[in-house]
Amino acid sequence: MRKIENECDIILQLGEIKGKTIIDVGCGTGELVRKLTAQGAQVTGIDTPEMLVKAGEHPPAGNEKYVSALGENLPFKSNFADMIIFVASLHHIPGPMMIQALKESHRVLKTGGIAVFAEPCGQEGSYFELIRLVEDERDIQRLAFEAIKKAHTFGMENKTEEIIYIERSFADYVNLLNIFIEDEIERSEYMQEARKVTEKLCQAANQTINDYRFKSICRVNVLQRC
């Protein structure tokens, strides 16, 4: 298991992206879109209208674009993109539509283009301990991995698979709640429970809540369109 600094490292380790056409499916607040744009890529972020409002609150890094759409119905012509990215987003697509999202990736990618899937691994003792306070996503994460394993049946070759982790702090979790939980009372309840969990882990590790770091563990699959 290898440590990386952030999700952008997953993409940059694959090679030069300057001038490449990239689609980020489930782009959230657009952080990865902006980072890749700053590296010279032509990036379009896909998400719900609500999330794209949040993405629009940040200063642009360049000529990045945002489109409200679904991963299983991408609004792009065939052979359009060099790369499609799903960072912790495939498992948010309804189970029966995950395969369709993979087929859409195949359609939209150029021959030789790659699709990158970074899916969380719900491992005990990791950042998952906080994430599951809101929702235990292990079942849908398994469905996402099963869908990825079937991609070879329609022309997507699995090039690499790797387990990586990013260090997250309690403050990172609070920021996540602020983004995704609109109701203030509900958000406060999750925050209190998360603090209790974190304080127990801090005590065992003899660290303060500000110093303690969780491992946010992901399986990264890189698929190539044949």
N, CA, C and O of each residue as an XYZ file, in Angstrom:
904
protein
N       0.858     -1.197      0.000
C       0.000      0.000      0.000
C       0.888      1.239      0.000
O       1.774      1.385      0.842
N       0.638      2.119     -0.948
C       1.503      3.273     -1.162
C       0.788      4.562     -0.771
O      -0.396      4.744     -1.053
N       1.532      5.452     -0.116
C       0.977      6.748      0.270
C       1.129      7.746     -0.873
O       2.177      7.813     -1.516
N       0.066      8.525     -1.119
C       0.151      9.658     -2.035
C      -0.340     10.895     -1.296
O      -0.986     10.785     -0.253
N      -0.037     12.059     -1.831
C      -0.410     13.297     -1.145
C      -1.861     13.682     -1.392
O      -2.541     14.162     -0.485
N      -2.338     13.473     -2.614
C      -3.719     13.813     -2.951
C      -4.113     13.085     -4.236
O      -3.292     12.422     -4.870
N      -5.402     13.224     -4.607
C      -5.921     12.494     -5.763
C      -5.233     12.895     -7.065
O      -5.142     12.090     -7.991
N      -4.758     14.116     -7.138
C      -4.087     14.581     -8.353
C      -2.853     13.732     -8.657
O      -2.515     13.525     -9.823
N      -2.186     13.245     -7.626
C      -0.996     12.408     -7.820
C      -1.323     11.143     -8.608
O      -0.498     10.657     -9.382
N      -2.536     10.608     -8.409
C      -2.948      9.400     -9.133
C      -2.878      9.643    -10.634
O      -2.420      8.792    -11.395
N      -3.341     10.818    -11.043
C      -3.400     11.143    -12.467
C      -2.026     11.504    -13.015
O      -1.644     11.051    -14.094
N      -1.291     12.312    -12.275
C      -0.004     12.799    -12.779
C       1.014     11.681    -12.944
O       1.905     11.778    -13.788
N       0.894     10.618    -12.146
C       1.849      9.515    -12.269
C       1.636      8.705    -13.550
O       2.466      7.869    -13.907
N       0.519      8.958    -14.238
C       0.222      8.207    -15.461
C       0.896      8.795    -16.692
O       0.891      8.185    -17.761
N       1.479      9.986    -16.536
C       2.176     10.597    -17.661
C       1.736     12.028    -17.908
O       0.935     12.579    -17.153
N       2.255     12.619    -18.952
C       1.988     14.011    -19.303
C       0.505     14.220    -19.619
O      -0.082     13.459    -20.388
N      -0.095     15.252    -19.024
C      -1.507     15.530    -19.294
C      -1.712     16.863    -20.011
O      -2.843     17.203    -20.360
N      -0.654     17.610    -20.231
C      -0.797     18.902    -20.899
C      -1.424     18.705    -22.277
O      -0.945     17.909    -23.085
N      -2.509     19.449    -22.531
C      -3.203     19.355    -23.807
C      -4.178     18.200    -23.911
O      -4.891     18.090    -24.908
N      -4.228     17.332    -22.903
C      -5.131     16.189    -22.923
C      -6.556     16.618    -22.568
O      -6.764     17.537    -21.775
N      -7.523     15.938    -23.165
C      -8.934     16.167    -22.863
C      -9.364     15.191    -21.778
O      -9.313     13.975    -21.965
N      -9.789     15.736    -20.640
C     -10.098     14.912    -19.467
C     -11.511     15.221    -18.977
O     -11.928     16.379    -18.947
N     -12.242     14.172    -18.594
C     -13.563     14.310    -17.980
C     -13.475     13.778    -16.563
O     -13.034     12.649    -16.344
N     -13.895     14.587    -15.599
C     -13.920     14.182    -14.190
C     -15.377     13.953    -13.799
O     -16.135     14.906    -13.615
N     -15.763     12.681    -13.673
C     -17.146     12.315    -13.371
C     -17.342     12.284    -11.855
O     -16.663     11.543    -11.144
N     -18.284     13.101    -11.374
C     -18.469     13.238     -9.932
C     -17.406     14.144     -9.363
O     -16.723     13.797     -8.399
N     -17.271     15.317     -9.970
C     -16.147     16.218     -9.652
C     -16.314     16.969     -8.341
O     -15.364     17.594     -7.868
N     -17.509     16.922     -7.738
C     -17.711     17.606     -6.463
C     -17.484     19.099     -6.570
O     -18.037     19.758     -7.450
N     -16.674     19.627     -5.679
C     -16.408     21.069     -5.663
C     -15.381     21.488     -6.712
O     -15.032     22.666     -6.802
N     -14.898     20.541     -7.499
C     -14.018     20.877     -8.613
C     -12.543     20.995     -8.279
O     -11.768     21.510     -9.084
N     -12.142     20.526     -7.102
C     -10.735     20.667     -6.712
C      -9.798     19.978     -7.699
O      -8.798     20.557     -8.125
N     -10.129     18.731     -8.062
C      -9.273     17.999     -8.998
C      -9.334     18.619    -10.394
O      -8.326     18.667    -11.098
N     -10.504     19.090    -10.789
C     -10.643     19.768    -12.085
C      -9.677     20.945    -12.177
O      -8.984     21.118    -13.180
N      -9.641     21.747    -11.123
C      -8.776     22.932    -11.134
C      -7.295     22.548    -11.133
O      -6.492     23.176    -11.823
N      -6.935     21.528    -10.369
C      -5.531     21.115    -10.318
C      -5.051     20.595    -11.669
O      -3.935     20.895    -12.093
N      -5.888     19.823    -12.339
C      -5.497     19.280    -13.638
C      -5.491     20.364    -14.709
O      -4.667     20.339    -15.623
N      -6.410     21.311    -14.592
C      -6.420     22.450    -15.512
C      -5.131     23.254    -15.369
O      -4.548     23.696    -16.358
N      -4.698     23.435    -14.126
C      -3.457     24.178    -13.872
C      -2.240     23.474    -14.465
O      -1.208     24.101    -14.703
N      -2.369     22.161    -14.703
C      -1.278     21.392    -15.321
C      -1.360     21.401    -16.845
O      -0.555     20.759    -17.519
N      -2.340     22.137    -17.387
C      -2.426     22.288    -18.833
C      -3.416     21.399    -19.543
O      -3.473     21.400    -20.773
N      -4.211     20.626    -18.787
C      -5.213     19.756    -19.406
C      -6.489     20.533    -19.723
O      -6.759     21.574    -19.123
N      -7.271     20.017    -20.672
C      -8.589     20.557    -21.002
C      -9.607     19.719    -20.239
O      -9.911     18.597    -20.642
N     -10.134     20.251    -19.145
C     -10.898     19.438    -18.203
C     -12.357     19.882    -18.129
O     -12.659     21.074    -18.080
N     -13.251     18.898    -18.122
C     -14.671     19.135    -17.886
C     -15.098     18.336    -16.667
O     -14.880     17.126    -16.605
N     -15.702     19.004    -15.702
C     -16.215     18.346    -14.510
C     -17.695     18.048    -14.652
O     -18.466     18.886    -15.120
N     -18.090     16.838    -14.242
C     -19.479     16.388    -14.312
C     -20.004     16.163    -12.905
O     -19.363     15.487    -12.101
N     -21.172     16.728    -12.604
C     -21.794     16.456    -11.310
C     -23.225     16.986    -11.321
O     -23.734     17.418    -12.355
N     -23.864     16.945    -10.148
C     -25.229     17.447    -10.018
C     -25.219     18.971    -10.020
O     -24.185     19.583     -9.752
N     -26.358     19.590    -10.321
C     -26.418     21.056    -10.287
C     -26.012     21.630     -8.933
O     -25.353     22.668     -8.868
N     -26.405     20.951     -7.847
C     -26.089     21.445     -6.507
C     -24.585     21.484     -6.268
O     -24.062     22.456     -5.722
N     -23.890     20.424     -6.679
C     -22.445     20.393     -6.475
C     -21.734     21.375     -7.397
O     -20.712     21.950     -7.023
N     -22.263     21.566     -8.584
C     -21.615     22.494     -9.513
C     -21.738     23.937     -9.046
O     -20.899     24.773     -9.380
N     -22.775     24.231     -8.278
C     -22.865     25.560     -7.654
C     -21.680     25.759     -6.719
O     -21.063     26.824     -6.706
N     -21.366     24.726     -5.935
C     -20.224     24.807     -5.014
C     -18.908     24.918     -5.783
O     -18.008     25.653     -5.376
N     -18.799     24.190     -6.890
C     -17.582     24.277     -7.706
C     -17.404     25.685     -8.255
O     -16.286     26.190     -8.352
N     -18.517     26.310     -8.612
C     -18.463     27.652     -9.176
C     -18.091     28.730     -8.185
O     -17.811     29.863     -8.576
N     -18.084     28.394     -6.901
C     -17.709     29.367     -5.870
C     -16.200     29.574     -5.794
O     -15.732     30.503     -5.135
N     -15.443     28.714     -6.463
C     -13.979     28.802     -6.429
C     -13.468     29.519     -7.677
O     -14.041     29.366     -8.756
N     -12.402     30.297     -7.541
C     -11.817     30.956     -8.715
C     -11.345     29.911     -9.727
O     -10.750     28.909     -9.330
N     -11.592     30.117    -11.009
C     -11.154     29.141    -12.015
C      -9.635     29.095    -12.132
O      -8.943     30.084    -11.889
N      -9.138     27.922    -12.510
C      -7.695     27.763    -12.719
C      -7.315     28.055    -14.162
O      -6.137     28.218    -14.481
N      -8.306     28.118    -15.025
C      -8.059     28.328    -16.454
C      -9.362     28.252    -17.207
O     -10.322     28.944    -16.869
N      -9.403     27.415    -18.231
C     -10.601     27.310    -19.063
C     -11.410     26.053    -18.769
O     -12.069     25.518    -19.660
N     -11.365     25.579    -17.526
C     -12.134     24.396    -17.168
C     -13.635     24.634    -17.369
O     -14.115     25.766    -17.316
N     -14.356     23.539    -17.599
C     -15.800     23.612    -17.803
C     -16.503     22.687    -16.824
O     -15.918     21.727    -16.322
N     -17.767     22.991    -16.562
C     -18.592     22.138    -15.714
C     -19.914     21.873    -16.419
O     -20.513     22.776    -17.002
N     -20.363     20.617    -16.358
C     -21.607     20.220    -17.007
C     -22.414     19.368    -16.034
O     -21.881     18.450    -15.410
N     -23.696     19.675    -15.911
C     -24.586     18.860    -15.094
C     -25.006     17.632    -15.899
O     -25.695     17.754    -16.912
N     -24.591     16.460    -15.449
C     -24.884     15.229    -16.190
C     -24.655     14.030    -15.279
O     -24.182     14.166    -14.151
N     -25.003     12.849    -15.794
C     -24.834     11.601    -15.063
C     -23.740     10.764    -15.711
O     -23.541     10.810    -16.924
N     -23.041     10.006    -14.891
C     -21.962      9.173    -15.403
C     -22.433      8.102    -16.365
O     -21.670      7.654    -17.219
N     -23.694      7.686    -16.233
C     -24.227      6.653    -17.115
C     -24.829      7.228    -18.399
O     -25.337      6.481    -19.235
N     -24.773      8.541    -18.555
C     -25.300      9.195    -19.762
C     -24.468     10.446    -20.041
O     -24.937     11.567    -19.843
N     -23.254     10.251    -20.493
C     -22.316     11.359    -20.671
C     -22.655     12.181    -21.917
O     -22.868     11.614    -22.989
N     -22.708     13.500    -21.789
C     -23.116     14.366    -22.901
C     -21.958     14.738    -23.829
O     -21.721     15.914    -24.106
N     -21.248     13.720    -24.301
C     -20.103     13.947    -25.179
C     -20.192     13.010    -26.377
O     -20.778     11.930    -26.296
N     -19.607     13.436    -27.481
C     -19.573     12.588    -28.666
C     -18.613     11.418    -28.441
O     -17.793     11.446    -27.524
N     -18.721     10.421    -29.264
C     -17.823      9.269    -29.183
C     -16.398      9.688    -29.542
O     -16.189     10.626    -30.311
N     -15.425      8.978    -28.974
C     -13.995      9.236    -29.244
C     -13.607     10.680    -28.927
O     -12.876     11.319    -29.685
N     -14.101     11.180    -27.808
C     -13.907     12.589    -27.445
C     -12.724     12.805    -26.506
O     -11.961     13.756    -26.677
N     -12.568     11.924    -25.512
C     -11.656     12.201    -24.397
C     -10.426     11.300    -24.397
O     -10.459     10.158    -24.857
N      -9.350     11.852    -23.868
C      -8.135     11.067    -23.635
C      -8.200     10.316    -22.312
O      -7.588      9.260    -22.155
N      -8.949     10.871    -21.364
C      -9.010     10.280    -20.029
C     -10.353     10.591    -19.374
O     -10.887     11.691    -19.516
N     -10.885      9.612    -18.658
C     -12.076      9.797    -17.830
C     -11.724      9.365    -16.416
O     -11.105      8.322    -16.208
N     -12.122     10.174    -15.453
C     -11.761      9.937    -14.055
C     -13.019      9.753    -13.210
O     -13.958     10.543    -13.299
N     -13.028      8.710    -12.397
C     -14.059      8.502    -11.380
C     -13.339      8.398    -10.038
O     -12.834      7.328     -9.697
N     -13.283      9.469     -9.282
C     -12.657      9.431     -7.959
C     -13.763      9.346     -6.911
O     -14.478     10.318     -6.667
N     -13.893      8.175     -6.297
C     -14.919      7.936     -5.270
C     -16.305      8.305     -5.778
O     -17.123      8.849     -5.036
N     -16.564      8.003     -7.057
C     -17.858      8.382     -7.627
C     -18.610      7.234     -8.289
O     -19.837      7.283     -8.370
N     -17.912      6.201     -8.766
C     -18.626      5.104     -9.428
C     -19.639      4.468     -8.486
O     -20.737      4.111     -8.914
N     -19.291      4.319     -7.211
C     -20.211      3.666     -6.281
C     -21.428      4.521     -5.942
O     -22.362      4.035     -5.304
N     -21.433      5.781     -6.356
C     -22.610      6.627     -6.159
C     -23.606      6.506     -7.308
O     -24.719      7.025     -7.228
N     -23.208      5.827     -8.367
C     -24.134      5.538     -9.463
C     -24.966      4.321     -9.064
O     -24.408      3.351     -8.553
N     -26.291      4.340     -9.282
C     -27.119      3.184     -8.909
C     -26.555      1.883     -9.470
O     -26.125      1.827    -10.622
N     -26.560      0.834     -8.641
C     -25.946     -0.439     -8.996
C     -26.224     -0.935    -10.404
O     -25.286     -1.276    -11.124
N     -27.501     -0.985    -10.824
C     -27.803     -1.487    -12.168
C     -27.219     -0.634    -13.292
O     -27.120     -1.098    -14.427
N     -26.829      0.611    -12.992
C     -26.326      1.528    -14.016
C     -24.804      1.639    -14.034
O     -24.251      2.348    -14.873
N     -24.117      0.945    -13.118
C     -22.653      1.045    -13.083
C     -22.019      0.528    -14.369
O     -21.099      1.146    -14.906
N     -22.512     -0.608    -14.862
C     -21.991     -1.152    -16.113
C     -22.235     -0.179    -17.255
O     -21.376      0.001    -18.119
N     -23.414      0.453    -17.259
C     -23.707      1.435    -18.296
C     -22.722      2.603    -18.237
O     -22.311      3.122    -19.275
N     -22.343      3.019    -17.023
C     -21.359      4.100    -16.881
C     -20.011      3.687    -17.473
O     -19.324      4.499    -18.092
N     -19.641      2.433    -17.281
C     -18.393      1.931    -17.860
C     -18.483      1.881    -19.389
O     -17.520      2.200    -20.086
N     -19.632      1.481    -19.891
C     -19.816      1.442    -21.344
C     -19.787      2.847    -21.934
O     -19.274      3.053    -23.034
N     -20.338      3.808    -21.204
C     -20.285      5.194    -21.650
C     -18.839      5.700    -21.674
O     -18.448      6.445    -22.572
N     -18.064      5.290    -20.691
C     -16.644      5.660    -20.678
C     -15.946      5.108    -21.915
O     -15.160      5.803    -22.559
N     -16.241      3.854    -22.240
C     -15.665      3.233    -23.433
C     -16.052      4.008    -24.689
O     -15.217      4.238    -25.563
N     -17.306      4.407    -24.776
C     -17.784      5.133    -25.962
C     -17.101      6.482    -26.118
O     -16.693      6.858    -27.217
N     -16.978      7.204    -25.018
C     -16.481      8.578    -25.061
C     -14.960      8.633    -25.208
O     -14.427      9.595    -25.762
N     -14.266      7.620    -24.722
C     -12.804      7.616    -24.811
C     -12.319      7.386    -26.240
O     -12.947      6.675    -27.025
N     -11.197      8.001    -26.550
C     -10.501      7.695    -27.795
C      -9.866      6.307    -27.674
O      -9.642      5.822    -26.565
N      -9.580      5.679    -28.792
C      -8.856      4.412    -28.760
C      -7.508      4.620    -28.066
O      -6.737      5.506    -28.434
N      -7.243      3.800    -27.073
C      -6.019      3.951    -26.288
C      -6.177      4.869    -25.095
O      -5.273      4.977    -24.267
N      -7.337      5.542    -24.998
C      -7.595      6.406    -23.847
C      -7.788      5.593    -22.578
O      -8.045      4.391    -22.631
N      -7.661      6.258    -21.437
C      -7.740      5.523    -20.174
C      -8.843      6.054    -19.266
O      -9.175      7.240    -19.267
N      -9.393      5.127    -18.497
C     -10.369      5.453    -17.458
C      -9.744      5.110    -16.116
O      -9.215      4.014    -15.930
N      -9.808      6.040    -15.194
C      -9.203      5.861    -13.871
C     -10.312      5.787    -12.833
O     -11.139      6.693    -12.731
N     -10.328      4.710    -12.066
C     -11.316      4.521    -11.013
C     -10.596      4.425     -9.678
O      -9.802      3.509     -9.465
N     -10.867      5.358     -8.781
C     -10.318      5.325     -7.421
C     -11.491      5.135     -6.474
O     -12.235      6.076     -6.194
N     -11.653      3.913     -5.981
C     -12.799      3.571     -5.147
C     -12.362      3.295     -3.711
O     -11.406      2.554     -3.484
N     -13.062      3.893     -2.738
C     -12.699      3.680     -1.335
C     -12.783      2.211     -0.938
O     -13.637      1.471     -1.425
N     -11.893      1.805     -0.053
C     -11.925      0.469      0.544
C     -12.346      0.629      2.003
O     -11.623      1.234      2.794
N     -13.486      0.103      2.352
C     -13.999      0.272      3.712
C     -13.289     -0.623      4.706
O     -13.839     -1.640      5.128
N     -12.078     -0.260      5.085
C     -11.288     -1.074      6.005
C     -11.395     -0.540      7.432
O     -11.344      0.668      7.666
N     -11.543     -1.452      8.365
C     -11.626     -1.081      9.774
C     -10.364     -0.334     10.194
O      -9.260     -0.664      9.762
N     -10.545      0.678     11.043
C      -9.420      1.429     11.571
C      -8.924      2.528     10.667
O      -7.976      3.234     11.010
N      -9.549      2.687      9.512
C      -9.130      3.720      8.569
C     -10.091      4.906      8.636
O     -10.916      4.998      9.545
N      -9.975      5.802      7.675
C     -10.880      6.954      7.555
C     -12.335      6.502      7.442
O     -13.264      7.255      7.734
N     -12.507      5.259      7.012
C     -13.824      4.645      6.926
C     -14.567      4.710      8.256
O     -15.796      4.772      8.271
N     -13.838      4.697      9.377
C     -14.476      4.759     10.692
C     -15.332      6.019     10.832
O     -16.346      6.008     11.530
N     -14.927      7.101     10.171
C     -15.717      8.335     10.204
C     -16.752      8.359      9.087
O     -17.888      8.781      9.304
N     -16.372      7.912      7.903
C     -17.284      7.946      6.759
C     -18.542      7.138      7.038
O     -19.640      7.561      6.677
N     -18.397      5.980      7.675
C     -19.567      5.131      7.879
C     -20.532      5.674      8.929
O     -21.634      5.146      9.074
N     -20.147      6.704      9.656
C     -21.094      7.348     10.565
C     -22.243      7.971      9.782
O     -23.370      8.045     10.272
N     -21.953      8.418      8.564
C     -22.988      8.975      7.690
C     -23.639      7.863      6.879
O     -24.864      7.793      6.783
N     -22.820      6.996      6.298
C     -23.343      5.876      5.509
C     -22.266      4.815      5.353
O     -21.132      5.113      4.978
N     -22.636      3.564      5.647
C     -21.734      2.439      5.418
C     -21.881      2.030      3.951
O     -22.884      1.434      3.561
N     -20.876      2.355      3.152
C     -20.973      2.172      1.702
C     -20.282      0.906      1.203
O     -20.046      0.767      0.003
N     -19.958     -0.009      2.096
C     -19.178     -1.171      1.675
C     -19.888     -2.020      0.621
O     -19.248     -2.527     -0.300
N     -21.200     -2.177      0.750
C     -21.928     -3.000     -0.219
C     -21.892     -2.386     -1.615
O     -21.651     -3.091     -2.595
N     -22.129     -1.078     -1.713
C     -22.126     -0.458     -3.040
C     -20.701     -0.309     -3.579
O     -20.495     -0.278     -4.792
N     -19.734     -0.219     -2.691
C     -18.336     -0.207     -3.143
C     -17.961     -1.551     -3.762
O     -17.221     -1.603     -4.744
N     -18.474     -2.635     -3.185
C     -18.226     -3.965     -3.757
C     -18.873     -4.087     -5.139
O     -18.295     -4.671     -6.055
N     -20.080     -3.529     -5.276
C     -20.750     -3.550     -6.577
C     -19.929     -2.800     -7.624
O     -19.826     -3.231     -8.773
N     -19.351     -1.679     -7.214
C     -18.530     -0.887     -8.136
C     -17.315     -1.692     -8.591
O     -16.967     -1.683     -9.772
N     -16.674     -2.385     -7.657
C     -15.497     -3.177     -8.014
C     -15.881     -4.331     -8.936
O     -15.142     -4.658     -9.865
N     -17.039     -4.952     -8.680
C     -17.507     -6.032     -9.549
C     -17.757     -5.520    -10.962
O     -17.462     -6.209    -11.939
N     -18.302     -4.310    -11.068
C     -18.544     -3.720    -12.390
C     -17.224     -3.484    -13.122
O     -17.107     -3.771    -14.314
N     -16.238     -2.964    -12.404
C     -14.927     -2.708    -13.015
C     -14.314     -4.010    -13.542
O     -13.698     -4.021    -14.608
N     -14.482     -5.097    -12.797
C     -13.911     -6.380    -13.211
C     -14.551     -6.922    -14.490
O     -13.963     -7.756    -15.176
N     -15.764     -6.443    -14.808
C     -16.465     -6.910    -16.011
C     -16.165     -6.050    -17.234
O     -16.619     -6.364    -18.334
N     -15.407     -4.975    -17.057
C     -15.185     -4.018    -18.149
C     -14.475     -4.647    -19.349
O     -14.623     -4.167    -20.473
N     -13.710     -5.708    -19.122
C     -12.982     -6.344    -20.231
C     -13.935     -6.941    -21.255
O     -13.548     -7.172    -22.400
N     -15.179     -7.194    -20.855
C     -16.137     -7.823    -21.767
C     -16.612     -6.876    -22.858
O     -17.201     -7.320    -23.843
N     -16.366     -5.581    -22.701
C     -16.764     -4.645    -23.755
C     -15.620     -3.704    -24.137
O     -15.841     -2.534    -24.448
N     -14.406     -4.232    -24.107
C     -13.292     -3.509    -24.701
C     -12.533     -2.568    -23.801
O     -11.918     -1.616    -24.282
N     -12.560     -2.810    -22.490
C     -11.779     -2.004    -21.548
C     -10.801     -2.931    -20.832
O     -11.210     -3.769    -20.028
N      -9.533     -2.782    -21.118
C      -8.511     -3.650    -20.534
C      -7.995     -3.065    -19.226
O      -7.622     -1.893    -19.163
N      -7.976     -3.897    -18.175
C      -7.466     -3.455    -16.877
C      -5.939     -3.447    -16.929
O      -5.309     -4.505    -16.932
N      -5.349     -2.256    -16.969
C      -3.897     -2.128    -17.100
C      -3.191     -2.289    -15.761
O      -2.205     -3.019    -15.658
N      -3.689     -1.612    -14.742
C      -3.053     -1.690    -13.423
C      -4.110     -1.642    -12.325
O      -5.206     -1.111    -12.505
N      -3.747     -2.211    -11.191
C      -4.577     -2.128     -9.987
C      -3.642     -1.938     -8.796
O      -2.644     -2.646     -8.663
N      -3.968     -0.989     -7.942
C      -3.079     -0.658     -6.827
C      -3.908     -0.161     -5.646
O      -4.941      0.483     -5.829
N      -3.450     -0.463     -4.445
C      -4.049      0.084     -3.228
C      -3.187      1.251     -2.764
O      -1.980      1.109     -2.570
N      -3.821      2.403     -2.589
C      -3.097      3.600     -2.144
C      -3.824      4.188     -0.931
O      -4.950      3.802     -0.619
N      -3.168      5.116     -0.265
C      -3.865      5.839      0.796
C      -3.406      7.291      0.843
O      -2.284      7.634      0.471
N      -4.326      8.125      1.317
C      -4.065      9.539      1.553
C      -4.319      9.801      3.028
O      -5.300      9.302      3.581
N      -3.469     10.561      3.662
C      -3.686     10.880      5.073
C      -4.730     11.987      5.210
O      -4.654     13.019      4.544
N      -5.708     11.748      6.089
C      -6.776     12.715      6.344
C      -6.800     13.069      7.828
O      -6.485     12.243      8.685
N      -7.175     14.302      8.110
C      -7.288     14.765      9.491
C      -8.758     14.868      9.891
O      -9.651     14.761      9.050
N      -8.991     15.073     11.172
C     -10.358     15.315     11.637
C     -10.920     16.564     10.975
O     -12.106     16.614     10.648
N     -10.080     17.568     10.775
C     -10.519     18.801     10.109
C     -10.963     18.525      8.673
O     -11.889     19.169      8.180
N     -10.318     17.578      8.002
C     -10.737     17.198      6.650
C     -12.154     16.635      6.668
O     -12.958     16.916      5.779
N     -12.446     15.840      7.688
C     -13.787     15.258      7.805
C     -14.826     16.339      8.064
O     -15.917     16.304      7.494
N     -14.496     17.290      8.914
C     -15.409     18.406      9.188
C     -15.697     19.169      7.902
O     -16.838     19.553      7.645
N     -14.679     19.385      7.108
C     -14.855     20.083      5.831
C     -15.762     19.287      4.900
O     -16.581     19.861      4.183
N     -15.614     17.965      4.913
C     -16.458     17.098      4.093
C     -17.923     17.211      4.515
O     -18.816     17.294      3.671
N     -18.157     17.214      5.813
C     -19.523     17.380      6.312
C     -20.106     18.718      5.880
O     -21.272     18.793      5.493
N     -19.312     19.756      5.942
C     -19.788     21.089      5.555
C     -20.196     21.134      4.086
O     -21.087     21.894      3.707
N     -19.545     20.323      3.267
C     -19.861     20.294      1.839
C     -21.131     19.500      1.565
O     -21.976     19.930      0.779
N     -21.271     18.350      2.205
C     -22.317     17.412      1.809
C     -23.549     17.379      2.716
O     -24.603     16.908      2.288
N     -23.446     17.859      3.939
C     -24.595     17.832      4.849
C     -25.101     19.252      5.041
O     -24.465     20.054      5.725
N     -26.236     19.561      4.445
C     -26.752     20.927      4.478
C     -27.379     21.277      5.822
O     -27.245     22.403      6.301
N     -28.070     20.303      6.432
C     -28.788     20.570      7.675
C     -27.801     20.753      8.833
O     -26.995     19.867      9.117
N     -27.872     21.895      9.488
C     -26.892     22.232     10.527
C     -26.978     21.303     11.731
O     -25.952     20.912     12.286
N     -28.194     20.947     12.137
C     -28.367     20.064     13.296
C     -27.820     18.672     12.979
O     -27.087     18.088     13.778
N     -28.179     18.154     11.821
C     -27.690     16.836     11.405
C     -26.167     16.830     11.310
O     -25.508     15.882     11.737
N     -25.629     17.892     10.748
C     -24.173     18.001     10.599
C     -23.489     18.015     11.962
O     -22.448     17.383     12.144
N     -24.069     18.730     12.912
C     -23.509     18.811     14.257
C     -23.516     17.448     14.948
O     -22.575     17.109     15.665
N     -24.569     16.672     14.735
C     -24.664     15.344     15.346
C     -23.574     14.416     14.802
O     -22.930     13.695     15.563
N     -23.372     14.439     13.491
C     -22.311     13.623     12.888
C     -20.937     14.050     13.404
O     -20.061     13.220     13.648
N     -20.773     15.360     13.564
C     -19.488     15.883     14.005
C     -19.175     15.433     15.432
O     -18.035     15.091     15.746
N     -20.185     15.435     16.285
C     -19.991     15.004     17.671
C     -19.617     13.528     17.737
O     -18.721     13.145     18.488
N     -20.307     12.694     16.947
C     -19.990     11.268     16.926
C     -18.581     11.029     16.382
O     -17.838     10.192     16.895
N     -18.231     11.773     15.346
C     -16.899     11.633     14.755
C     -15.810     12.045     15.736
O     -14.742     11.435     15.781
N     -16.082     13.069     16.508
C     -15.103     13.508     17.506
C     -14.877     12.417     18.555
O     -13.742     12.190     18.974
N     -15.940     11.745     18.979
C     -15.807     10.670     19.963
C     -14.934      9.541     19.413
O     -14.041      9.040     20.096
N     -15.210      9.153     18.169
C     -14.426      8.088     17.534
C     -12.959      8.493     17.423
O     -12.059      7.707     17.720
N     -12.737      9.727     16.992
C     -11.369     10.211     16.790
C     -10.619     10.322     18.110
O      -9.437      9.984     18.178
N     -11.283     10.785     19.146
C     -10.629     10.934     20.447
C     -10.181      9.585     21.005
O      -9.124      9.495     21.630
N     -10.978      8.532     20.785
C     -10.577      7.193     21.223
C      -9.320      6.731     20.485
O      -8.404      6.169     21.086
N      -9.292      6.976     19.188
C      -8.121      6.597     18.395
C      -6.898      7.418     18.790
O      -5.777      6.910     18.817
N      -7.128      8.688     19.094
C      -6.029      9.562     19.528
C      -5.437      9.082     20.845
O      -4.220      9.081     21.035
N      -6.319      8.675     21.748
C      -5.863      8.205     23.053
C      -4.992      6.956     22.892
O      -3.952      6.825     23.537
N      -5.435      6.040     22.022
C      -4.670      4.811     21.799
C      -3.321      5.095     21.145
O      -2.343      4.387     21.387
N      -3.276      6.134     20.319
C      -2.041      6.477     19.600
C      -1.210      7.517     20.332
O      -0.122      7.879     19.884
N      -1.727      8.004     21.472
C      -1.050      9.046     22.253
C      -0.778     10.287     21.402
O       0.327     10.828     21.394
N      -1.822     10.723     20.684
C      -1.725     11.909     19.843
C      -2.905     12.837     20.113
O      -3.929     12.417     20.652
N      -2.749     14.098     19.734
C      -3.854     15.046     19.852
C      -4.753     14.916     18.627
O      -4.361     14.344     17.610
N      -5.955     15.449     18.740
C      -6.908     15.371     17.632
C      -6.413     16.157     16.420
O      -6.760     15.839     15.283
N      -5.606     17.178     16.668
C      -5.064     17.964     15.554
C      -3.929     17.241     14.831
O      -3.693     17.469     13.645
N      -3.228     16.367     15.558
C      -2.081     15.666     14.976
C      -2.454     14.325     14.347
O      -1.767     13.844     13.446
N      -3.544     13.725     14.826
C      -3.889     12.369     14.382
C      -4.267     12.356     12.900
O      -4.959     13.253     12.420
N      -3.806     11.332     12.185
C      -4.124     11.178     10.769
C      -4.728      9.796     10.500
O      -4.212      8.766     10.932
N      -5.832      9.823      9.775
C      -6.459      8.598      9.297
C      -5.861      8.221      7.941
O      -5.366      9.079      7.210
N      -5.912      6.943      7.621
C      -5.572      6.502      6.275
C      -6.862      6.374      5.467
O      -7.717      5.543      5.773
N      -6.990      7.200      4.443
C      -8.104      7.094      3.499
C      -7.645      6.166      2.378
O      -6.868      6.559      1.508
N      -8.138      4.928      2.413
C      -7.613      3.861      1.559
C      -8.485      3.674      0.319
O      -9.710      3.592      0.414
N      -7.840      3.606     -0.841
C      -8.549      3.442     -2.109
C      -7.898      2.364     -2.971
O      -6.687      2.152     -2.927
N      -8.730      1.698     -3.744
C      -8.238      0.818     -4.803
C      -8.281      1.609     -6.105
O      -9.332      2.137     -6.467
N      -7.175      1.697     -6.804
C      -7.100      2.441     -8.061
C      -6.959      1.459     -9.223
O      -5.989      0.705     -9.304
N      -7.936      1.483    -10.111
C      -7.886      0.683    -11.335
C      -7.739      1.602    -12.536
O      -8.499      2.557    -12.695
N      -6.768      1.313    -13.370
C      -6.568      2.059    -14.615
C      -6.933      1.139    -15.775
O      -6.284      0.117    -16.002
N      -7.981      1.516    -16.504
C      -8.462      0.742    -17.637
C      -8.143      1.476    -18.935
O      -8.171      2.705    -18.983
N      -7.843      0.726    -19.975
C      -7.535      1.325    -21.275
C      -8.531      0.845    -22.324
O      -8.859     -0.338    -22.415
N      -9.000      1.812    -23.113
C      -9.936      1.470    -24.186
C      -9.178      0.805    -25.325
O      -8.225      1.365    -25.867
N      -9.614     -0.391    -25.675
C      -8.963     -1.135    -26.758
C      -9.426     -0.610    -28.123
O      -8.987     -1.112    -29.158
